[in-house]
Amino acid sequence: MFGTAQILRFLSKSGILTALPSYTGNRKEVNGLTTILVSFFVSVAAGIACYYICKWLDRHSRGS
């Protein structure tokens, strides 16, 4: 499974974190950015969970 440090390392190496806009002092923008980041991490976690669930189901359906 992927740890938080591995995910952050991947994001920093891929340039995703550097491409995000910097803080401008506008509170709404920061809240919007937080929402985007949380949504991104939730979707990545859901994709990883889906991958392992599908892998587990494939392994069990072949054994039947």
C-alpha positions as CSV (number, residue, x, y, z in Angstrom):
1,M,0.0,0.0,0.0
2,F,1.1,3.5,-0.5
3,G,2.1,5.7,2.4
4,T,1.5,9.5,2.7
5,A,5.3,10.1,2.2
6,Q,5.3,8.1,-1.0
7,I,2.3,9.9,-2.4
8,L,3.8,13.4,-1.6
9,R,7.2,12.3,-3.0
10,F,5.4,11.3,-6.3
11,L,3.4,14.5,-6.4
12,S,6.5,16.6,-5.9
13,K,8.6,14.7,-8.5
14,S,5.8,14.8,-11.1
15,G,5.4,18.6,-10.7
16,I,1.8,18.5,-9.5
17,L,2.5,20.3,-6.3
18,T,4.7,23.0,-8.0
19,A,2.0,23.6,-10.6
20,L,-0.6,24.6,-8.0
21,P,-1.1,28.4,-7.5
22,S,0.6,30.0,-4.7
23,Y,-1.2,31.7,-1.7
24,T,-2.6,35.1,-2.6
25,G,-4.2,36.0,0.7
26,N,-7.7,35.4,-0.6
27,R,-9.4,33.0,1.9
28,K,-11.9,31.7,-0.7
29,E,-9.1,30.7,-3.0
30,V,-7.4,28.8,-0.2
31,N,-10.6,27.0,0.7
32,G,-11.1,26.1,-3.0
33,L,-7.6,24.8,-3.2
34,T,-8.1,22.7,-0.1
35,T,-11.2,21.3,-1.6
36,I,-9.4,20.4,-4.8
37,L,-6.5,18.8,-3.0
38,V,-8.8,16.8,-0.7
39,S,-10.9,15.7,-3.7
40,F,-7.7,14.7,-5.6
41,F,-6.4,12.6,-2.7
42,V,-9.8,10.9,-2.1
43,S,-10.0,10.0,-5.8
44,V,-6.5,8.6,-5.8
45,A,-7.3,6.5,-2.7
46,A,-10.5,5.3,-4.3
47,G,-8.6,4.3,-7.4
48,I,-6.1,2.4,-5.4
49,A,-8.8,0.7,-3.4
50,C,-10.7,-0.2,-6.6
51,Y,-7.5,-1.7,-8.1
52,Y,-6.9,-4.0,-5.1
53,I,-10.6,-5.0,-4.8
54,C,-10.7,-5.9,-8.5
55,K,-7.5,-7.8,-8.2
56,W,-8.9,-9.7,-5.2
57,L,-12.1,-10.5,-7.0
58,D,-10.3,-11.7,-10.0
59,R,-8.1,-14.0,-7.9
60,H,-11.2,-15.4,-6.1
61,S,-13.3,-15.9,-9.3
62,R,-10.5,-17.9,-11.0
63,G,-10.3,-20.2,-8.0
64,S,-14.0,-21.1,-8.1
